[in-house]
Amino acid sequence: MKNNLSEEIQKAAEILSQAKSAVIFSGAGMSAESGIATFRDPGGLWDRFDPAEVGTAPGIMSLLSEGGDTIREIIREVVEAFTLARPNAGHLALAELERMGVARSVITQNIDNLHREAGSTRVFEVHGNLYRFRCLNCESKFFVDRSDFLERLGDIARGSGPLSLEGIMERVPRCSCGGVSRPDVVMFGESVQELGEAIFEAHQSDVMLILGTSGVVYPAAMVPQEARKAGAVLIEINPTEVVFASKNDVYIREKAAVALPLIVEEVKKRKKKK
């Protein structure tokens, strides 16, 4: 692939060069390429911890009542991964597609904010955003500084002695109304966010670019299917497996950070010729 562009890369570039309303759908594999391990793969959080305990409010309360050691361990891992994570070449290529007028929007299952940091401006986050908070009093939402929030989490992870809900809340940013807030991320048992908007985007797309998703987390996984029903061409880039084999038109077995920059360069060449 280093010396010759694959046939699939060429096909994807040709399709995207003619697209009027391409929509991106990204999953955990996209974040993994920036150093944030996927939760569901072997060794991930859900492989080592019970999601019913660490992924729900009642479960977290139960763990806190036991001293909070498990919570501290998880927070420590999250802080280490998210502190080092930066947009990869794939994220940057998608932002370039938007600037070129090819990409309409990004629909992502990831909570790491990396699409926004890369420069994508129309981002729909169905599982929320770690750096956005929701006030439990007035329901307003607000973004917090990434470094400041991760430092707050780091203080919690580095603490000693029993961990309490009160101790955590002391470190959580407050809303301007004075109310207590929580990270605006979707926990197990909670409804996904912006699903209606995501489905609308899928229906408006003429091409959907599917990146690094396992296709098993519903209802988010229905988005590519909705795009297909609406007549969109599906391009899947996934280094481990083909997820939408019966529905996609192009499949590229490669990391998004490798394939997307190559595709973007080919799209630029084709657009210059027009």
Order of alpha helices (4+ residues) and beta strands (2+ residues): alpha-beta-alpha-alpha-alpha-alpha-alpha-alpha-beta-alpha-beta-beta-beta-alpha-alpha-beta-alpha-beta-alpha-beta-beta-alpha
